């Protein structure tokens, strides 16, 4: 086995040369030590207020453009109606991520969060990617500290990990030039952590990036986690290839995907949870990934617009019973968690 104490990219990229099941066994040992046979999920609802975006990312099929000529903006009442109906079905996390809509005022965002919190005090609001924070910073000339402080004051409980994509500058310039850069993505999460809050981290893979870029990305997350301890979960997001401008034809195999998840678990010993996000992987591969280092599959979602716009089969979410059944059938123990990974209910 390679020397895992040698954190050079040249050394660690050799992990991809190992047999899948050898890698999987090492990752599973780490996963079992942390979580035994538990697989976490939560009752959540994704809400995407608008797909009108000031930025143009070549991998994105969600934002309104010529391949998706259906722009929309949800009203405050529509958002509250979705929250209310999801709350009545048991959702206790509302995940709010929007395109970078140039029509919204600065106050629009925070008024939404305050209103949700005033009506549903036990709902956890996960909202505002670092890319959205950076957009507000650029558009309204607000400091990161001021924006994050307003998020806190308006009721945001944690941040999602979106906008990270791939940290390599050259790749980033090709797929999402103009969006938050790597230094500022990490800075925003570091500030949020210093305020006592948690966030997630993502990595978009399977497009034009190389294996070396994935390793670089994971190591930067590891470095910040060593400093702040603020990441709840790392989520390798599989690129969805339809309805965007990258025109990728060489899509990663199941083996490559599972190796990437296993390597994430191996290289992030300081981060408690690796999520195999079923909305990008599909539920079957997400379940298999639990044998390769992952210990979470996300949640019910209810309605998913971003990945499904690019071809993922996730638009209508999944029911709690279906998630439980899938996890059980694979020989794991389904565990309903809250947004902070507190265990709420076991389904043996």
Secondary structure, 3 states (H helix, E strand, C coil): CCCCCCCCHHHHHHHHHCCHHHHHHHHHHHHHHHHCCEEEEECEEEECCECCCCCCCCCCCCCCECCECCCCECCHHHHHHHHHHHHHCCCCEEEECCCCCCCCCHHHHHHHHHHHHHHCCCCEEEECCHHHHHHHHHHHCCCHHHHHHHHHHHCCCEECCCCCCCCCHHHHHHHCCCCCCHHHHHHHHHHHHHCCCEEEEEEEECCCCCHHHHHHHHHHHHHHHHHHCCEEEEEEEECCCCCCCCCCCCCCCHHHHHHHHHHHHHHCCCCCEEECCHHHHCHHHHHHHHHCCCCEEEECCCCCCCCHHHCCCCCCCCCHHHHHHHHHHCCCEEEEECCCCCEEEEEC
